[in-house]
Amino acid sequence: MKFSYIKIDITPSKSYPLAGFKERLKNQDTFGSGRLYFAVLRLHSENEDTFWVSMDTLYFPERLIVEIRQELGDLFQAKEDQIIFNASHTHSAPNLIGSPFGHFNEDYYSYLRTKIFRDLHLLSDLKEGQIKFWESYIPKGLITNRRRLLGRFLRIILRRNVVLQPNNKDFRDYPIFHFEIIDDKSQKLHIYSFSCHPTFAKNDKVSADFPGSISELIEKDDLTEAIFLQGFCGDVRPNIISNNFLGLNFKNFLKKILFRKIFKDSTPNDMKNFSMSIYDSIKASCMERNKIDINSVRTFQRTFCLCDINENYKKTFSVEFTILNKSIVLLSIPAEVLYGFYEFLIENLTTTSIVPLGYGSGMIGYLPLEEDIRLGGYEISSAVNYGWPESISQKSLTNFKEQLLSEIKAEIGQI
């Protein structure tokens, strides 16, 4: 298989308002190096191209998606369904979304566009390469589900079922997915993906958050280029909790009394330790012997529809599928997908490796499961921030899950 890639520094040259948090801390420390990147991987197999496009941003702006599709079409005759987009979901990059996160930053967009379109033609330089795939796991306790289901007493007191606090019953093993590409000169590209909200950096400093920090560790120590792809992290975040009552304001003091475990505002050192632990895990996994050689790739697109609970409002959206060796599926959904979707898929596709990717081409909002809607919580009520008049209907979610599963089974030959 042949490949090419580019990685472009898109760090702004001046200060801009950032997207992701309504309120920001006045901590002046920078989380990580403060660099942002845009990257494209081109895979070429049997006269078919596939492009994986990633960027350090909250969500991929629709304008940029349209322009990149056009440019890759002009340069390489790439079709829309051959291009997968993925935003890292850092909450510390300039605003390219607009409402409800502030104003779209035209000045930064112009700067970004110039840098990107200057170098896209470099993807024509294809090289022969070996591509290997494997899975490993994040060390226990580093990340957690953030939907804390309350007991009966607290439900009555607080009049809610779920709060944004550490889930005490989250004992999952969260996977990391790896793609390693080595060319004929032994130069390496390491693409890694897992599901976790990048929410360490909450001040007004530009940061790629932990994806940038981990990639820097990989590149510095292993002389390997690194690219991060974000997964289904709608309800998953770093497990950074407050261990005592010291330094808590009154609001958090009460939360700790009620919930015992609560999330705390992170420090740069918290992110450094988190990133180092993930990096050590990635490095150890590179010794894995049961790596899968990738020799075929195909990407296609399917259209789906979801409606609100009153069935008066509908959103149509596209999901991108990349099939590798007929046994590995990269699934790109343009949403903040809750992690239960991944668990649903792997329970029903036991012989297939599913690599879940969120934050794709467009943004329909949070994508919960039926049980999540019944329980409510931030991920459900925030639907109004993404144009929904009401929450998504459980019936349409069930239909979407079944259609998604059918598409994958048909492609990999399980029907």
CORDACOR-V223835 format. One line per field, one symbol per residue. psi: psi as a letter, one per 30 degrees, with the letter a starting at -180 (. if undefined). A space follows every 50 residues. Layout:
# CORDACOR-V223835
psi=???
This chain:
# CORDACOR-V223835
psi=kllllkjkjgkkflklklkekekklgkfkkjafgkklkkkkkkjjhgkkk kjklkjlelkkeeeeeeeeeeeeeeghkleggkkkkkfgkghlkjgebkg gakkjeeeeeeeeeeefffeffffiklklkkkklkakkkkfellkgjjkl leefeeefhlfklilkjfgjgljklkkkkkkkafggklkjklkljkkige jgagkkkgaeeeeeeeeeeeeghkkkkkkkbigegklkijlkfafkfkle efeeeeeefdklklklleeeeeeeeeeeeeeeeefffkfhkkkkfkkkkl klklklllffgfkkkklkkkkkkkggfkjkjjkilikkffeeeeefffif gkjkjkkahbjljfakjlleeeeefalefefgeffgfkfllkkeeeeeee eeeeeeeeeeeggg.
